[in-house]
């Protein structure tokens, strides 16, 4: 049989993540970020002004002294990187999920470590009972379809989420984690809330993709609510347009407390 020969030739293709890092490197484009070595005068750099004007989702702001980039709005188009490569670059790691919306604004604004620690502790206390048997329910609230492809990839032999005790369920009554994609289409807000209310507690809600976090390119359209953050209490935020399967997996494992290092970014 051909699959036997293929298996002998290719060997084990399933990733060892999260116990071992995968082969992502500097060429990986997750979301844009502000480089740590950006000079203080970057906020007044004409190239930054051009990047702000070129950003289709208004993810970049300059307050006179610092440049900030909201990764929850970034669609990874790369225009800012092209306009001001000394200030902006692509995040090389797929581990971009965070536990707070403001943590997606880089460089981070004046957040207190105590607030971050409190959010992490509260989530950990809720999911302690889930352990290694976690059921996922996905609902599309106006996605362009790209996030759905990445979520579907989680079940293939490369990622094989079932090896980690994660499985998808069609019923919200059996679900522990709700994965939400899409810009918050107004016609889906009711079904989204019904799904959330049907899930047993404890439960986790993960916003997957820029559209879900901020509306993305659809934020100002008449048919969308500008993301689902205002509709449900989000626990984990996974930026990207779309986020890679590794980024989504990182967000799930971060939410259920199964990351070896505790999920520090």
Secondary structure, 3 states (H helix, E strand, C coil): CHHHHHHHHHCCCCCCCCCCCCCCCCCCCCCEEECCCCCHHHHHCHHHHHHHHHCCCCCEEECCCCEEEECCCCCCCCHHHHHCCCCEEECCCCCCCECCHHHHEECCCCCCHHHHHHHHHHHHHHHCCCCCCEEEEEEECCCCCHHHHHHHHCCCCCCCHHHHCEEECCCHHHCCEEEEECCCEHHHHHHHHHHHHHCCCCCEEEEECHHHHHCHHHCCCCCECCCCCCCCCCCEEECCCCCCHHHHHHHHHHHHCCCCCCCCC
